[in-house]
Amino acid sequence: MLKTGKTTQETVYGITSLSPEKVSAERLLQLNRQHWGIENQLHYVRDVTFDEDRSQIRTRNAPQMMAALRNFVISLFRWFNQSNIAQTLRDMAAKPCLALNLLGL
């Protein structure tokens, strides 16, 4: 690509229940990009910031519960316009009173 100056073409196939009469190619592209936006916003933060892939919690309902708690924390930080989740976590670890202040307690 940039190093070689050559370009490539990629064909991607997808399956949808939407008929061609109900959705255009542009709309399908938009839906696909929205999916990856969610992937990048939530799962990337869970994978990188919380290092979820290396979690050793594996029994019973604990993995699902931890994922739900992580999602809750991420959603709560975004609700309060904290765009840098990792920095907010570091700040609150250093000063736990910030978490209470954020919640108005």
C-alpha positions as CSV (number, residue, x, y, z in Angstrom):
1,M,0.0,0.0,0.0
2,L,1.9,3.1,1.2
3,K,5.3,1.3,1.2
4,T,4.9,-0.4,-2.2
5,G,2.6,2.1,-3.9
6,K,0.3,-0.8,-4.9
7,T,-3.4,-0.7,-4.2
8,T,-5.6,-3.6,-3.4
9,Q,-9.3,-4.3,-3.7
10,E,-11.3,-6.2,-1.1
11,T,-14.7,-7.7,-1.5
12,V,-16.7,-8.2,1.6
13,Y,-19.9,-10.3,1.7
14,G,-22.6,-9.8,4.3
15,I,-25.9,-11.4,5.2
16,T,-29.0,-9.4,6.0
17,S,-32.7,-9.9,6.3
18,L,-33.3,-6.6,4.5
19,S,-34.4,-6.8,0.9
20,P,-32.9,-4.7,-1.8
21,E,-36.2,-2.9,-2.1
22,K,-36.0,-1.8,1.5
23,V,-32.3,-0.8,1.8
24,S,-29.7,0.7,-0.4
25,A,-26.0,-0.2,-0.6
26,E,-25.2,3.1,1.0
27,R,-27.6,2.3,4.0
28,L,-25.9,-1.1,4.4
29,L,-22.5,0.5,4.5
30,Q,-23.8,3.0,7.1
31,L,-25.2,0.1,9.2
32,N,-21.9,-1.7,9.0
33,R,-20.0,1.3,10.0
34,Q,-22.3,1.9,13.0
35,H,-21.6,-1.7,14.1
36,W,-17.9,-1.1,14.0
37,G,-18.3,2.2,15.8
38,I,-20.0,0.3,18.7
39,E,-17.2,-2.3,18.5
40,N,-14.5,0.4,18.8
41,Q,-16.3,2.5,21.5
42,L,-17.1,-0.3,23.8
43,H,-15.1,-3.5,23.1
44,Y,-11.9,-1.7,22.4
45,V,-12.1,0.1,25.8
46,R,-12.9,-3.2,27.5
47,D,-10.0,-5.0,25.7
48,V,-7.4,-2.3,26.2
49,T,-8.3,-0.3,29.2
50,F,-9.7,-3.1,31.3
51,D,-7.4,-5.8,29.8
52,E,-10.4,-8.0,29.7
53,D,-8.9,-10.6,27.4
54,R,-6.4,-11.6,30.1
55,S,-9.0,-11.8,32.9
56,Q,-8.7,-15.1,34.8
57,I,-12.3,-14.9,36.0
58,R,-13.9,-18.0,34.4
59,T,-16.4,-19.7,36.7
60,R,-20.1,-19.6,36.8
61,N,-21.7,-16.2,36.2
62,A,-18.6,-14.1,37.2
63,P,-17.3,-13.4,33.6
64,Q,-20.8,-12.0,32.6
65,M,-21.1,-10.0,35.8
66,M,-17.6,-8.5,35.4
67,A,-18.4,-7.6,31.7
68,A,-21.7,-6.0,32.9
69,L,-19.9,-4.0,35.5
70,R,-17.2,-2.8,33.0
71,N,-20.0,-1.8,30.6
72,F,-21.7,0.1,33.4
73,V,-18.6,2.0,34.3
74,I,-17.9,2.9,30.7
75,S,-21.4,4.0,30.2
76,L,-21.4,6.0,33.4
77,F,-18.2,7.8,32.4
78,R,-19.6,8.6,29.0
79,W,-22.8,9.8,30.5
80,F,-20.8,12.3,32.5
81,N,-18.8,13.3,29.4
82,Q,-15.6,11.7,30.5
83,S,-14.1,10.9,27.1
84,N,-10.8,9.4,28.2
85,I,-11.9,6.3,30.2
86,A,-8.4,5.2,31.0
87,Q,-7.4,8.6,32.4
88,T,-10.7,8.8,34.4
89,L,-10.0,5.4,35.9
90,R,-6.5,6.4,36.9
91,D,-7.7,9.7,38.4
92,M,-10.4,7.9,40.5
93,A,-8.0,5.2,41.6
94,A,-5.7,7.9,42.9
95,K,-8.5,9.9,44.5
96,P,-11.6,7.7,45.2
97,C,-13.5,10.8,46.3
98,L,-13.7,11.9,42.7
99,A,-16.0,8.9,42.0
100,L,-18.4,10.1,44.7
101,N,-18.2,13.7,43.5
102,L,-19.0,12.5,39.9
103,L,-22.2,10.8,41.3
104,G,-23.1,13.9,43.4
105,L,-22.5,12.1,46.7
